[in-house]
Amino acid sequence: MEEMTIRQSLNIAAVMGGLAILFTLWAWGQPLICTCGYVVPWVGSIWSSGNSQHIADWYTLSHIVHGLIIIPIGRFLAPRISFNWLFFIAILTGTAWEIVEHTDWVLDQFRATTVNQGYTGDSVLNAVADYIFMMAGFFVASYLPKLWTLALVFILEITAALIARDSLLLEAIMLVHRFEAIDAWQQEINPRQPPVSGTAGG
């Protein structure tokens, strides 16, 4: 009975986390949906003006990975940690990140990397969706064997890195230090990147 009460409290906390993201970002002036005035389920380019403004995009994979890694990392650091504590950590880190991400300092750190220049934050819809995808990743990991979870993390990270040229790991690296080699590699698929002009022979 006590275990059920704790789980019910955590379920309520998970919903409250989503609402906290919604109302905080709305109060801070983030648009509820894309300022284009419509909603699509998927945006397939990180260079699109609709990136981080609709329901899902390539950065959705990084939020799923966030959820997936909580259980294996938690049980590596504290082998006897309970599921309820891991669930609480998922709620706390998921909610905190979506809010902290929209502070001026973090937004400035994102803008310091070329791939995120001009980034003004997520729409409220996208931020709440990111949180839901993170929680989905967490619950998937709770059912999968550890090796399967780690394999899924690897597949998602490699897929995002190879197709979109960005991933959770690359984001973390570039936030800590901007590496010119990574930046140049990401810019290779930037449709807004001006072509390199050559010199005409005489």
C-alpha positions as CSV (number, residue, x, y, z in Angstrom):
1,M,0.0,0.0,0.0
2,E,2.8,2.4,0.9
3,E,4.6,1.5,-2.4
4,M,1.4,2.3,-4.3
5,T,1.0,5.6,-2.5
6,I,4.6,6.6,-3.4
7,R,4.1,5.6,-7.0
8,Q,0.9,7.6,-7.2
9,S,2.7,10.6,-5.8
10,L,5.4,10.3,-8.3
11,N,2.9,10.0,-11.1
12,I,1.3,13.2,-9.9
13,A,4.8,14.8,-9.7
14,A,5.5,13.7,-13.3
15,V,2.3,15.5,-14.5
16,M,3.2,18.6,-12.4
17,G,6.6,18.6,-13.9
18,G,5.1,19.0,-17.4
19,L,2.8,21.7,-16.1
20,A,5.7,23.5,-14.5
21,I,7.5,23.6,-17.8
22,L,4.4,24.8,-19.6
23,F,3.6,27.7,-17.2
24,T,7.2,28.7,-16.6
25,L,8.1,29.0,-20.3
26,W,4.8,30.7,-21.1
27,A,5.4,33.2,-18.3
28,W,8.9,33.8,-19.7
29,G,7.4,34.7,-23.1
30,Q,8.0,31.6,-25.1
31,P,5.4,31.0,-27.8
32,L,2.8,28.3,-27.1
33,I,3.3,26.9,-30.6
34,C,5.4,27.8,-33.6
35,T,5.0,31.4,-34.5
36,C,4.2,30.2,-38.0
37,G,0.7,29.5,-36.7
38,Y,0.5,25.7,-37.3
39,V,1.8,22.5,-35.8
40,V,3.5,19.6,-37.6
41,P,4.5,16.3,-35.9
42,W,8.1,16.2,-37.3
43,V,10.7,18.7,-38.5
44,G,13.4,16.9,-40.4
45,S,16.2,19.6,-40.5
46,I,18.0,21.2,-37.5
47,W,18.5,24.2,-39.8
48,S,14.8,24.8,-40.3
49,S,13.1,27.8,-38.7
50,G,10.5,25.2,-37.4
51,N,13.2,23.2,-35.5
52,S,12.4,23.1,-31.7
53,Q,9.0,24.7,-32.4
54,H,6.8,21.8,-33.3
55,I,6.3,18.3,-31.7
56,A,9.4,16.4,-32.6
57,D,12.7,16.9,-34.5
58,W,16.2,15.5,-34.4
59,Y,16.8,16.8,-30.9
60,T,13.9,14.7,-29.7
61,L,16.3,11.8,-29.9
62,S,18.6,13.5,-27.4
63,H,15.7,13.8,-24.9
64,I,14.8,10.1,-25.4
65,V,18.5,9.3,-24.7
66,H,18.4,11.4,-21.6
67,G,15.5,9.3,-20.3
68,L,17.2,6.0,-21.4
69,I,20.5,6.6,-19.5
70,I,19.0,7.5,-16.1
71,I,18.5,3.9,-15.0
72,P,21.8,2.4,-16.2
73,I,23.8,5.3,-14.8
74,G,21.8,5.4,-11.6
75,R,22.3,1.6,-11.0
76,F,26.0,1.9,-11.9
77,L,26.6,4.6,-9.3
78,A,24.2,3.2,-6.7
79,P,23.4,-0.5,-7.4
80,R,20.7,-0.7,-4.8
81,I,18.8,2.4,-5.8
82,S,15.1,1.9,-6.1
83,F,12.9,2.5,-9.1
84,N,11.0,5.2,-7.3
85,W,14.2,7.2,-6.7
86,L,15.2,6.8,-10.4
87,F,11.7,7.9,-11.4
88,F,12.1,11.0,-9.1
89,I,15.5,11.7,-10.7
90,A,13.9,11.5,-14.2
91,I,11.1,13.9,-13.2
92,L,13.6,16.3,-11.5
93,T,16.2,16.4,-14.3
94,G,13.6,16.5,-17.1
95,T,11.7,19.4,-15.6
96,A,14.9,21.2,-14.5
97,W,16.6,21.0,-17.9
98,E,13.6,22.3,-19.9
99,I,13.4,25.3,-17.6
100,V,17.2,26.0,-17.1
101,E,17.6,25.6,-20.9
102,H,15.6,28.8,-21.3
103,T,17.6,30.9,-18.9
104,D,19.6,33.7,-20.6
105,W,22.9,32.2,-19.7
106,V,22.2,28.8,-21.2
107,L,20.6,30.3,-24.3
108,D,23.7,32.4,-24.8
109,Q,25.9,29.3,-24.4
110,F,23.8,27.6,-27.2
111,R,24.1,30.6,-29.4
112,A,27.9,30.6,-29.0
113,T,27.9,27.4,-31.1
114,T,27.4,28.0,-34.8
115,V,24.8,25.2,-35.2
116,N,22.6,27.1,-32.7
117,Q,23.2,30.7,-33.8
118,G,19.9,32.6,-33.6
119,Y,18.3,30.1,-31.2
120,T,15.6,31.7,-29.1
121,G,14.4,28.7,-27.2
122,D,11.7,26.1,-27.8
123,S,8.0,26.7,-28.2
124,V,6.1,25.6,-25.1
125,L,4.6,22.7,-27.1
126,N,8.1,21.5,-28.1
127,A,9.5,21.8,-24.5
128,V,6.6,19.8,-23.0
129,A,6.9,17.2,-25.8
130,D,10.6,16.9,-25.1
131,Y,9.8,16.2,-21.5
132,I,7.2,13.6,-22.5
133,F,9.7,11.9,-24.8
134,M,12.3,11.9,-22.1
135,M,9.9,10.2,-19.7
136,A,9.1,7.7,-22.5
137,G,12.8,6.9,-22.8
138,F,12.9,6.4,-19.0
139,F,10.0,3.9,-19.0
140,V,11.4,2.0,-22.0
141,A,14.7,1.6,-20.2
142,S,12.8,0.3,-17.1
143,Y,11.6,-2.7,-19.2
144,L,14.7,-3.3,-21.3
145,P,17.8,-5.3,-20.2
146,K,20.7,-2.9,-19.6
147,L,22.6,-4.0,-22.7
148,W,19.6,-3.4,-24.9
149,T,19.2,0.0,-23.4
150,L,22.8,0.9,-24.0
151,A,22.5,-0.4,-27.6
152,L,19.5,1.8,-28.2
153,V,21.3,4.8,-26.8
154,F,24.2,4.1,-29.2
155,I,21.8,3.7,-32.2
156,L,20.0,6.9,-31.4
157,E,23.2,8.9,-30.9
158,I,24.8,7.6,-34.0
159,T,21.7,8.2,-36.1
160,A,21.3,11.8,-34.9
161,A,25.0,12.5,-35.4
162,L,25.2,11.0,-38.9
163,I,22.0,12.4,-40.3
164,A,21.5,15.7,-38.4
165,R,25.1,16.2,-37.4
166,D,24.1,16.8,-33.8
167,S,23.3,14.6,-30.8
168,L,23.2,14.7,-27.0
169,L,27.0,14.0,-26.7
170,L,27.9,16.5,-29.4
171,E,25.7,19.1,-27.8
172,A,27.4,18.5,-24.4
173,I,30.9,18.7,-26.0
174,M,30.2,21.9,-27.9
175,L,28.6,23.6,-24.9
176,V,31.7,22.9,-22.8
177,H,34.1,23.9,-25.6
178,R,33.6,24.8,-29.2
179,F,35.8,22.6,-31.4
180,E,36.3,24.0,-34.9
181,A,36.6,20.6,-36.5
182,I,33.1,19.6,-35.2
183,D,31.7,22.9,-36.1
184,A,33.0,22.7,-39.7
185,W,31.7,19.1,-40.0
186,Q,28.2,20.3,-38.8
187,Q,28.2,23.2,-41.2
188,E,28.8,21.0,-44.2
189,I,25.0,20.3,-44.4
190,N,23.9,23.8,-43.5
191,P,21.7,24.9,-46.4
192,R,22.2,28.6,-45.3
193,Q,26.0,28.3,-45.4
194,P,27.3,30.6,-48.1
195,P,29.3,28.7,-50.7
196,V,33.1,29.2,-50.7
197,S,34.0,31.4,-53.6
198,G,36.9,30.4,-55.7
199,T,39.3,32.5,-57.6
200,A,38.9,32.7,-61.3
201,G,41.9,31.8,-63.4
202,G,43.4,34.5,-65.7
